[in-house]
Amino acid sequence: MRVLIAVAGAFATTLALCAGTTPATLGDVLEGNSLVAIAAFAAIAYGGWLALGRLPREVWRWAVPVGLAYAVAELAGISLLREEADLWLLRPSGWSAVHGLGTAYAAVLGAAVLLHLADRATPDAAAVPAPRRGRLSRLVEALRAPGPTPWRPLGLVFGLIVLCRLPYLLVWWPGLIFFDTYRSLSYARGLGPWESYEPVGHSLLIAAWNGVWQLLGLSDSAALAFAAVLQMLSTSAVFAVLLWRIAAWGVGPRMWWALWAWIALLPVLSLSSITVVKDIPFMSAFVLFLIGIVEVSRAVRRGDRARWPWVLLLTAGIATMVLRNNGVHVVLLGVALLIIPFRRQWKRVGAVLAACVVAYGLYAGPLSAALDVQPGPKTEAWSVPLQQIARIAHDHHATMSEEDRAFVDDVFTWWSVDDVGDHYIPGFADPIKLDARAAWEERTTGEFVSGWLRLVAEYPGSAITATLANTVGYWAPGAPSYDGVVHESWNDIRGIVLDIPYQITGDREQGEPLTGIRALIERHGLLDEGYLAIPVIGMTLSPGFVTWIWILALVVLWRKRAGLEAAFALPAAALMATFLAGPVSGGMRYALGFFATAPLAVAVALVARRRNRSDASSPSAETQRAQA
């Protein structure tokens, strides 16, 4: 049976790999790929035979459902990313069956191996790791050493990260500036009223930058370089702190260097570090916020009543709230949910929550009033309903009732029920939101919700498909981000024209021609399709793949019954919920927080110790001492 499963699984997996993402016949799949197919089949069959014989049964109990879920998500993603943006490929067919079975078999094997390795990496509660020799190991040991802050090794880690960022700064000199930042810059220069469309906290940072810019009389390029360098240094410092704490938590040298490579070498994080936009400071604050939660979890587990983890949690939480508009939902909901794992520390959790509420009240009240901040467009919060309405009109406009047609006509400004579907983009809600913005005040919110729910009840299939298509980039493994990595500057936005290299204007016109390395990168798609086409490595450009790294880390924690250690996932889940309700499928800027904290999730999963049912359901000795 073991041989039969290994051979059948390898055959299906080989066909799935050769077929790619396009349905085809068996002859078309194997044409020109015979030698590659034979080699792949042999390797997968042998690897599967070894895994089936050597891995413990308990691992397979978890690997099978995880692998099946991965395969379904992958096949659904392929279907939704087609031009039709539907779930047609999930219907029974020969190609779908072979592709699904092959992907499922490979995913189950991969999950089983990773779960087994995670079990082996778990530190023994009674073991004291012996110091390792070698320069690379000595750095990790120095970071892990008890006592005062290890400034020298910490500075070395910081320097190594900066060194890996410098080539990006030189190639994209003097840095990059995104469309959204021009809004905040226009507020600072008095070109329009302050709006809550952009987070006031980040707009204040841009205003401070503009003040330095004007005070020192910097050129536009010099000012952009100043901001890009400052942001590169600040993000590198945050990541150095993260790697320091990961070492202190007990991650081994090999895994520590693998996590360092993710942080220092991943193009997404490196290029983002020199892009002046609100998402980067928010990412840094979010990283520190999750570090604070992990430190609190570890302090509670060992009975340590130290205050600094709580102070870090509070200060990073406030920064997270004010640097992006969805930050308030992430922090307030996340901290409120922390009462569940930290219920025996409910007073401290309540104090942090109360302080966050007061801080946000001052931020959204007196501070915003002093700056005369105007409310942003109301349609910004309604991406999901508007996309569902547009999809329903796209699919059913010819058969809709007069009442439904009249409702859709009233929702949109320039487009009617018959042509709004022509402007519907499955993975991008902004065109639909913009058309609905001008007509929004013509009805109450209650009337809109009533009409929307009526349409959803009548056409649930189209509504569900619309939401899946608008979120597929966040959960389908390998799915590309709709907007991708920001790798060129914008210019001529809101009447602001900067003397900098740029590629895109506010009117979507092409800017200066690319030359040198940037032209090479653009020609070969090394930051989009070309990068994604690289086996395995290309997956690191997919927000959906990063989500599955998180899912696997949480499965490891679930298997270990490490609920206290998994507390950091609560605000992360709140952040993911804001993405799923947002306007872009797999928005790369939105997902940066998950890219940046994936090493944290992996590290916590690896160092958490397995606990039996009695340990998981009753307070530990350390926890009891913490309450003494």
N, C-alpha and C positions, 0 to 999 in steps of 0.2 A: 504493500500500500504506500509506503514511504517513497519508493522509486516511482510509482505511478503518479502520485501527487506532484513530485518534483518535475517529472517529464512533462505532464500536462500543463502545470503552471508555467514552466519555462517556455513551452510552445506558445501559449496564449500571450505571455509577456513579450516574447520576441515579435509576434505579429503586431501587438499594440505599439511597440517601439518603432517598428518599420513603417507602420501606417501613419504615424504622426497624428494630426488632429483633423484630417480630412477623410470622410468615408470613401472607401475604394474597394475593389475586388481583390481577391487573394493574389491573382497574377500581377495586378498593378502594384500591390504592396511589396512583393518580393522581387519585382523587376529591377535589376541593377543592384540589389541589396543582398544577393545570395550569400556571399562570403561573410558579410557583416552579420547576417541573420544566423548563420551556422555558428560563428564565434560567440555571439550573444547567447544563443540557445545553450551551448555547452557550458558557458560560465554560469548562467542563471540556474541551469539544472543542477550543476555540481554544488553551487552555493546553497540552493534550496535543500538539496539532499543532506548537506552538513547541518544546516539550521534545524531541519525537521528532526534530526537525530540527536542533536546535542543540547538544544535549548529546553529549559524546563517547561512542563505543561502549564504552570501558573502564568507564565509570560504570554503564552498563546491565548489564554482567556481574555486578555486585554488587547493583544495585538490584532486579533481578528475583527472586533467591532471598530477599532480605530482605522484599520486598513480599509474596511468596507466603506466607512464614512468618507475617507479620503478619496476613494475611487468614485463614489457617487458625486462628491463635490467637484472632482476634476472633470467628469463627463458632463455634468450640468454646466460647468464653466465654459467648456468648449462649445456647447450648444448656445449658451446665452451670448457668447462673444462673436457668433456669426452675425451676418448682416440682418437676418430675421430676428435675432435676439429672443428666441423662444426655447422651449424645452423639448424640441422635436427629437433630439438625439437620445433622450431617455426612453423613447418608445421602443418596444421590442424590434430588433433587427439583427441580422448576422454581424454587422460591423460593430454595433453598440455592445452586443453580448461579448464578442471577442475582446474589444477594447476595454470594456468594464472588467471582465475577468482577469485580463492580463495586468491591468493597473492595480486591481485589488490584490492579486497574488504578490506583486512586487511591493506594494504598500504594506501588506501584512508581514512579509519577510523583513522589510526595513524597520517597521515598528517593533517587531519582536527582537531584532538585534539591538536596537537602540534602548529598549526597555531593559534588556539583559545587561547591557553595558552600564546603564544607570544604576542597576542593582549592584553591580560589582564595584562601582565608583563610590557607593555610599560608605562613609567612614564608620568604622566600628566605634561604638560608644566608649569602649575601654582602651582603645588603641591611641597611642601618642605617635603621630607621624614622625619618622626619623628624618633629620635634615638630609636634603639631597645635595649632591655635589654637582658642579657645573655652573657656569656663569648665568645661564638662563634660570636655573633653579634657585640660585642664590638671590636673585632679584625678588622672586616671589617670597622666599623665606624672610628677606629683609622687610618686605611690606607686611608680612604676617606677624613679625616679632611683637610681643607685648611691650607695653610701655608708652612713651610719648609718641606723638605723630612722627612717622619716619620721613622727615622732610627730604632727605637726600634721595632715597629710592623713589619717593613720590615725584620729586622734581625730574628724575630720569624718565619715569613713565610719561609725564607731561611733555618732556622734550621729544621723546620718540613719537608721540602722537602728532605734535606740531610739525616735526620733520616730515611725516607722511602727508600732512596737509599742504605743505609749501608748494609742491609741484602743481597742485590745482590752482593755488593763488597766482602762481607765475603764468600758467597757461591762460587763465581767465582774468588776468590783471586788467583793471584794479579791483576786481570783485564783481558781484552780480547784484542787481536790484530788481525786485519783482513788482508787478502791477500794483498789488495791494498797498505797498509801502508809499506809493505816490499819494494815496488818499491821506495818510497820516502826515506826509510832508506838506500837503496843501493846507491842512489844519494849522500846522506850525507856522506857515508863511502867510496866514490870514487870507487865503484864496477862497475860503468857504467856511461855513460853520462846522464846528466839531460834531461828529456823528458817532453813534454807538455801533455803526456798521463795522468800524475797526475798533479793537479793544483799546480803551482809553489808556490802560497801563503801557501798552506798546507805543501808542501815539505819543505819550509823554517821553519815552525813550527817544523816539525820532525827533521830538521837539528839542530835547537836550542835544542830540547830534547836530541838528540844524543850528542851534545856538553856538556850538563850538565851531561849526563850519563858517558862520558869519563872523564870529569874533576874531578868529585867526585869519580870515580872508583866504581860506583854502580854495583851490580850484575844485571843480566838480569831481575830477578824477582823484585828486588827493583826498577829498572828503569821503568818497566811496571807498578808497583804499583804507582810510582810517577806520571806517565802520566795519569793513570786512576783516581786517586784521584783529580788531578788538573782539569781534564775534568769534573768529577762529580761536583766539587765545582763551576766551571764556568757555567755549564748548569743550576745548581740549582739557581745561582744568576740571570741568564737571566729569568728563570721562575718566580722567586720571583718578579722581576721588572714587568713582564707581569701581575701577579696577583695583584700587587699594582695598576697598571694603570687600570685594569678591575674594581677594587673597586672604583677608582677615577672617572671612567666613569658613575657610578651609579648603577651597578648591585647589586641586593639585596643579603642579607647574605646567604640565602638558595642556590640560584643559584651560588653564589661565592664559597661556599664550595663544591658544585657539580663539578665546574670547577677545584677547587683545587684537588679534588679526581682524576679527569682525569689526571692531570699533575703529581701528586705525587704517584699514585697507579698503573697506567697503566704499565704493564710489558714491553711493547715496549719502552717506554721512559726511564724507570729505567735501563733496561739492556743496552740500547744504551749509556747511560751516562757513562758507564765504558768500552766502546769499543773504542779503539784507531783506528779511521778511519776518513777520510776526511769529511764524511757526518755529523758528530756531530758538529764540529765548524761551518760548513755551516748552519746547522739547527739553531744554536744560532744566527748567524748573520741575518738569514732570519726572525726570530721572532722579533728581534729589528727593522729590516727594516719595517715590517708591523706595528709595534707599532708606528714608526715614521710617517707613512702615516695616521694612525688613528688620531694621535695627531694633525697633520696638518689639517685634515678634521674638527676636533672639533674646532681648533683655528679659522679656516676660518668661520665656522658656527657662532661662537660667536663674531666675529670681533676682535679677538686678534692677534696682529702683532708680537707676541713673536718669537724669532729666534731659540730657542732651539729645537722645533720639526723639523725644517728644517735641523739643524745641525745633529740631530740624524738620520734623513732620509739619509743625505749625507754620514756620516761616516759608518753607517750600510750597506748602498748600496755598498760602496767601498769594505767593508769586504766580502759581499755576492759575489761580482764579482771575488775576488781572491781566495776564499776558495773552489770553485768548478768550473769546466770548463763551465757548463751550466749557472753559475751565471751571466755571462756577458749578456746573452740573457734576463734573468729574469729582471735584473736591467735596462739596457738601453731601452728595449722595454717597461717595466713597467713604468719607469719614463717618457718616451716620451708620453705614453698614459695618464699619469696623467694630461697632458695639457687639456684634455677633461673636467674632473670634476673641475679642478683648473684653468680654462681658464682665470679667472679674476686675478689670481696670476701667469700669464704666465711668467713674468720676473723671479720670484723666481724658478719656475719649470725649466725654461731654464738655469738658473745659476747652479742648481743642476745637470741637465743633462750634461751641458758643463764640470763641475768639474769631473763628473764620466767618461766622455770620455777622458779627459786629464789624470786622474789617471790611467785608463786602458791602455792608450797609453804608459805611462811611465812604467807600469807593463809589458806589452807585448813587449815593445821595449827595452829601455836601460837596464832594470833589467834582462830581459830574455837573452839579448845579453851578459851581463856581466857574467851570469851563463852558457853561451853557451848551452841554452836549445834547444834540437832537437825536431822537429815536431813529433807528435804521429802518429799512423797508420791512414791512410785516411779512411779506412773502418769503423772507429768508428762513422762517421757521416751518414752512409748509412744503418743502421739497417733495416729500413722499406722497402726500395727497395730490399735488399738482401733476407729478409724473404719472400717477395712476389714472388721473382724469384724462391726460393726454393720450396714454396708451389705450384706454377704453375707447376714446374717440377714434384713434387710429384703427382699431380692430373692428369697431361696431357702429361707426357713424351712420352707415346706410340703413341700419335696422333699429336704431334707437327711437324711443318714444318722443313725441313732441315736447313733453315736459323735460326729459333729459337733454334733448337738443337745445332747448332754450336755456337750461342751466349752464351747459358748457359754453354757449355763446356769450352768456353774461360774465363768465369767469375770465375770459380772455378779451384783450383790447382790440387787436388788429386781425386776429385769426378767428375764423368761424369753426364750428364743429366739424365741418367737412374738410378743412385744410390744416387744422392744428396738428394733425397726425403727420403731415409732411415736414413739420419743423421739430417733431419729437426726436430726441437723441437718447437712446436707451441708457447710456452711462453718464449723462451730463444734463442736469436739470436747469441750468442757468437760462437758456433760451426760453423755456416755458415760464420760469419765474418772472423773467423780465417782461414778458407779454402780459402776464396776469397782474403785474404791479400797479399799472395805471388804473385798472378797473377794480382794485381791491376794496376801496372805500364805498363802492356802490351797494354793498350788502353787509350784513353783520357777520361776525365769525360764526355764530350759531346757524345762520342760513347756509353758509358755505359748508360747514361740517355736515349738516343734514343732507344737502344735495350730494356731497361726496360719499357719505355712507350709503346712500340709496344706490348710487352707481356701483359701489363695491359689492353690495348685496346682489345686484343684478348680474354683474360680470366679475365674479371673484377670480376666475382664471387669469384674465387680463391684468387685474390689479396685483395679484401675487407675482405674475411674470414681470410686471413693471418694476416692482421693488427688488426682485432678485437680479434683474438686469442692471439696476442702478447701484447695486451693492456687490456684484460678483467679484470685483477686483479685490475686495477685502477678505473673501473666504475661499475662493477657488485657487487651489495650488497652481502656481505658474501663471496665473492670470496677470496680464500687464496692468499697470496703472493707467487710467484714462489720460491724465495730464502729464505723467512721467516726471522725470527729474528736471528741475529748473537748471538749464545750462546756458541760457543767454539772457542778457538784460533787456528790460523794457525801457521805453522812453516816450516822451511827448504824451504824458498823461496829465489830465486836469490842468492843462496850460503850463505844465512844468517840462521844460526841455533842458536836459543836462548834456554837458559836453563830455560824453563817455562813449566807449564802444557799445553798440547795441544791435539787436537783431529784430526786435518787434516794437511797433508803435501802438498807441491807443487805437488806431484805426486798422490794426492788424496788417499794416504794410511792412514790407521787408526793409530791414535796415542795412547796415554796412555788410559787404561781402566777407565771408569767412576766409581766413588764410591759415597756413601753417598747420599746427597740430589740431586746432579746433576744426579746420576744414576736413582733415583726415577723420576725426571722430564723427563728424556729421555725415561724411560720405559713406562710412561703413556702419553707421548706426550703433556706435560703441556705447551709447548711453540709452539705447532703446531696443529696437528689434535685433540688431547685431549682437548686443550683450545677452539678450534673452535667449538667443539661439545657441549660446555656449552651453554644452551639457553640464548639468549640476550647478556650475557657477552662475549661470544665467538666472537660476531660480532666486538668487539673492536680490534681484531687482523687482521681485513680485511681492506686493503687500500681502497677497493671499498666502504665499509660502511662509512668510514671517508669522502670520496668524497660526499656521499649523505648527511652527516651532513652539509657539506659546501653548497650543493645545496639548502637544506631547509633553511639555514640561509640567503642565497641570495634571495630566494623567499620571505622571510619575509621582507627584505629590499626593494625588488621590489614593494611589496604590499604597503609599506609605502611611496613609491616614494622618498626614501632616497638615491638618486644617489651620493651625495657628501660623505655620510658616507660609501658607498660601494666602494669607490676608492681603498681600500686595495686589492680588488679582482682582479685588473688588473695585477699586477705582479704575483699574485697567478695563474692566468690563463696562463701567460707566462711560469711559472714553470711547470704546468700540460702539456702544449704543448711539453716541452722538454722530459717529461716522456713518452708521447705517441709516440714520435719519438725515444725512447730509446730501449735498447736491452732486457729488462726484463719485464714480465707481473706482475704488482703489486710489483715491487721491494721495499722491506721494507725499505732499507737504503735510497732509492730515496724519498720515501713518508714520511720520518720523518718530513719534514717541514710542511706537512699538518696535521699530527698527533699533532705536537706541537702548531700549530696556530688554530686548531679547536676551542679551548676555546675563542680565540680572535674573530673569526667569529660569534660564538654564542652570545658573550657579546655585540658586536656592533649591532647585529640584535635586541637584546632585548631592548637596551637603546635608539635606534633611535626612534625619534618621527614621527608619521604619518603626512604627509603633503598633502595638497590638490593640485589640478593641478596648481593653480596660484602660490603657494609657490614653486612647483617643477620647474616651467618654468621661474620664475622671481627671481632676486636676493633678498635675505632676507635683512632685515634692518641691521642685523649683518654684512652680506657680504658687503653691501654698505658702512658701517662705516669702514670696513677693507680697502676699496679702497680710503677712504677720505685722 
